[in-house]
């Protein structure tokens, strides 16, 4: 799996649609930021239903309607690997300044957990996931964003992690975060500039989706 060839090399932000819970309005919002659309397996069916054909459909292709893709002239890329999800397959073969994913939150809990695992396993490719009223992403080594007072800003460690923060109601300094110990969900902004510094480990940030454009601007500055 680590030897997969990059089949997409983009200098633009890329939109990636999965087959999970999503709304057309969510995808249109993302496409305003990332006009190049790709799909993870069954996401291709949804994209065609919405009249938004992707450039390619990538995955093990067990969920997408191959006949419809062929009729629409959409390229499908088969990757045979049962040890990874279609989402992770896409992360391994797409290179872009940022991937914005839709259709990967909500629905089955095991699928959502696999998405978080893939973010940690593919940390060199920046990814922001949006859906179900949330934005989540693997926190880069340093993340800075201005937020109004009391804005929810949750952090969940995917491994034992150490962070420093400014601008959080409950600071992270001196804490050891762990998925089996101390976590930092339901935190909130003091108001003004919020900064997270990841000293070690892997931490997912979660905040309301109304800040999607603000988060994206941090990654592409």
C-alpha positions as CSV (number, residue, x, y, z in Angstrom):
1,X,0.0,0.0,0.0
2,X,2.8,2.4,0.8
3,X,4.2,2.0,-2.8
4,X,1.0,3.3,-4.5
5,X,1.7,5.7,-7.4
6,X,0.2,9.2,-7.1
7,X,-2.4,9.3,-9.8
8,X,-3.5,12.8,-9.0
9,X,-0.9,15.6,-8.6
10,X,-2.9,18.8,-8.1
11,X,-1.7,22.3,-7.3
12,X,-5.3,23.2,-6.4
13,X,-7.3,22.2,-3.4
14,X,-9.2,18.9,-4.1
15,X,-12.7,17.9,-3.0
16,X,-13.3,14.3,-2.1
17,X,-16.8,12.8,-1.8
18,X,-17.4,9.6,0.1
19,X,-20.5,7.4,0.2
20,X,-21.5,8.3,3.8
21,X,-24.1,10.8,5.0
22,X,-23.9,14.1,3.2
23,X,-25.9,16.9,1.6
24,X,-25.6,18.4,-1.8
25,X,-25.4,21.8,-0.2
26,X,-22.3,20.6,1.7
27,X,-20.6,19.5,-1.4
28,X,-21.4,22.7,-3.3
29,X,-19.9,24.7,-0.5
30,X,-16.8,22.6,-0.7
31,X,-16.6,22.9,-4.5
32,X,-16.6,26.7,-4.1
33,X,-13.3,26.2,-2.3
34,X,-12.0,23.2,-4.2
35,X,-13.4,22.9,-7.7
36,X,-11.6,19.6,-8.6
37,X,-13.9,16.7,-7.5
38,X,-12.9,13.1,-6.9
39,X,-14.9,10.3,-5.3
40,X,-14.1,7.4,-3.0
41,X,-15.9,4.4,-4.4
42,X,-19.7,4.8,-3.7
43,X,-19.3,8.5,-3.5
44,X,-19.4,8.4,-7.3
45,X,-23.0,7.3,-7.3
46,X,-24.0,10.3,-5.2
47,X,-22.0,12.7,-7.3
48,X,-23.8,11.6,-10.5
49,X,-27.2,11.6,-8.7
50,X,-26.5,15.3,-7.8
51,X,-25.3,16.1,-11.4
52,X,-21.8,16.8,-10.2
53,X,-19.6,14.3,-12.1
54,X,-16.1,13.7,-10.6
55,X,-12.8,13.5,-12.5
56,X,-12.1,10.0,-11.1
57,X,-13.6,7.4,-8.8
58,X,-11.0,5.7,-6.7
59,X,-11.2,2.6,-4.5
60,X,-11.9,-1.1,-4.5
61,X,-15.0,-0.3,-6.6
62,X,-17.4,-2.6,-4.8
63,X,-20.0,0.1,-4.2
64,X,-19.9,2.3,-7.2
65,X,-22.1,1.6,-10.3
66,X,-19.5,0.9,-12.9
67,X,-21.9,0.9,-15.7
68,X,-23.1,4.4,-14.9
69,X,-19.5,5.6,-14.5
70,X,-18.6,4.2,-17.9
71,X,-21.7,5.7,-19.6
72,X,-20.9,9.1,-18.1
73,X,-17.2,8.9,-19.2
74,X,-15.8,8.9,-15.7
75,X,-12.5,7.2,-15.1
76,X,-12.5,4.6,-12.3
77,X,-9.3,3.6,-10.6
78,X,-9.3,0.1,-9.0
79,X,-7.0,-0.4,-5.9
80,X,-7.1,-3.9,-4.5
81,X,-6.2,-3.7,-0.8
82,X,-8.6,-5.0,1.9
83,X,-6.4,-3.6,4.6
84,X,-7.3,0.0,3.9
85,X,-10.6,1.9,3.4
86,X,-11.4,3.6,0.2
87,X,-10.9,6.9,2.0
88,X,-7.3,5.9,2.8
89,X,-6.7,4.6,-0.7
90,X,-7.6,8.1,-2.0
91,X,-5.2,9.8,0.5
92,X,-2.4,7.6,-0.7
93,X,-2.8,8.4,-4.4
94,X,-3.9,12.1,-4.3
95,X,-1.3,14.8,-3.7
96,X,-2.7,18.3,-3.2
97,X,-2.2,21.3,-1.0
98,X,-5.3,20.3,0.8
99,X,-8.1,17.7,0.5
100,X,-11.5,18.6,1.7
101,X,-13.6,15.5,2.4
102,X,-17.5,15.3,2.4
103,X,-19.5,12.2,3.1
104,X,-17.1,10.7,5.7
105,X,-18.8,11.8,8.9
106,X,-22.1,10.5,10.2
107,X,-23.6,7.1,9.6
108,X,-21.6,4.1,10.8
109,X,-19.3,4.7,13.8
110,X,-16.7,2.2,12.6
111,X,-16.4,4.1,9.3
112,X,-15.9,7.3,11.2
113,X,-13.2,5.8,13.4
114,X,-11.5,4.4,10.3
115,X,-11.5,8.0,8.8
116,X,-9.7,9.3,11.9
117,X,-7.2,6.5,11.8
118,X,-6.5,7.3,8.2
119,X,-5.9,10.9,9.0
120,X,-3.2,9.9,11.5
121,X,-1.6,7.3,9.2
122,X,-1.4,9.8,6.3
123,X,-0.4,12.9,8.2
124,X,1.8,14.3,5.4
125,X,-1.3,15.0,3.3
126,X,-3.4,17.8,4.8
127,X,-7.1,16.9,5.0
128,X,-10.1,18.7,6.4
129,X,-13.3,16.7,6.8
130,X,-16.7,18.5,6.9
131,X,-20.2,17.1,7.6
132,X,-22.9,16.7,10.2
133,X,-22.3,20.3,11.4
134,X,-18.6,19.6,12.2
135,X,-15.2,20.3,10.8
136,X,-12.4,18.0,11.8
137,X,-8.7,17.6,10.9
138,X,-5.5,16.3,12.2
139,X,-3.9,19.2,14.0
140,X,-0.7,20.3,12.2
141,X,2.4,21.1,14.4
142,X,1.1,24.6,14.8
143,X,-2.4,25.8,14.2
144,X,-3.6,29.4,14.7
145,X,-7.2,30.7,14.2
146,X,-9.2,33.7,15.5
147,X,-12.5,32.5,17.1
148,X,-15.3,34.2,18.9
149,X,-15.6,33.7,22.7
150,X,-17.0,30.4,23.8
151,X,-16.7,28.8,20.3
152,X,-16.5,25.0,20.8
153,X,-13.1,23.7,20.0
154,X,-12.6,20.0,20.9
155,X,-9.4,18.0,20.7
156,X,-9.2,14.2,20.7
157,X,-5.8,12.4,20.9
158,X,-5.3,9.5,18.6
159,X,-2.2,8.5,20.4
160,X,-0.4,9.7,23.6
161,X,0.2,13.4,22.8
162,X,1.5,16.5,24.4
163,X,0.3,20.0,23.3
164,X,0.6,23.6,24.3
165,X,-2.2,26.2,23.8
166,X,-3.1,29.8,24.0
167,X,-6.7,31.1,23.8
168,X,-8.5,28.0,25.2
169,X,-10.6,28.2,28.3
170,X,-8.9,25.0,29.6
171,X,-5.2,25.2,28.5
172,X,-3.4,22.1,27.3
173,X,0.1,22.9,28.7
174,X,1.5,20.3,30.9
175,X,-1.1,17.7,30.0
176,X,-0.5,14.2,28.5
177,X,-3.4,13.4,26.3
178,X,-4.3,9.9,25.5
179,X,-7.3,8.0,24.0
180,X,-7.4,5.9,27.1
181,X,-6.7,8.8,29.5
182,X,-7.0,12.6,29.5
183,X,-8.8,14.0,26.5
184,X,-9.7,17.6,25.6
185,X,-13.2,17.5,24.1
186,X,-15.8,20.2,24.9
187,X,-13.1,22.8,25.2
188,X,-13.8,26.4,24.0
189,X,-12.2,29.5,22.8
190,X,-11.5,32.4,25.1
191,X,-12.1,34.8,22.2
192,X,-9.5,36.2,19.9
193,X,-6.5,34.3,18.6
194,X,-6.4,30.6,19.5
195,X,-3.1,28.7,19.0
196,X,-2.4,25.0,19.3
197,X,1.2,23.6,19.2
198,X,1.5,19.8,18.9
199,X,4.7,18.8,20.6
200,X,4.2,15.0,20.1
201,X,1.6,12.5,19.1
202,X,-1.5,13.0,17.0
203,X,-4.5,15.1,17.9
204,X,-7.8,15.7,16.0
205,X,-9.4,19.1,16.2
206,X,-13.2,19.4,16.0
207,X,-15.2,22.6,15.7
208,X,-18.5,23.8,14.2
209,X,-18.7,23.7,10.4
210,X,-19.4,27.4,10.1
211,X,-15.7,27.9,10.4
212,X,-14.8,25.7,7.4
213,X,-13.6,28.6,5.2
214,X,-11.5,29.9,8.1
215,X,-9.9,26.5,8.7
216,X,-9.2,26.1,5.0
217,X,-7.5,29.5,4.9
218,X,-5.1,28.3,7.7
219,X,-4.0,25.3,5.7
220,X,-3.4,27.2,2.4
221,X,-1.7,30.3,3.7
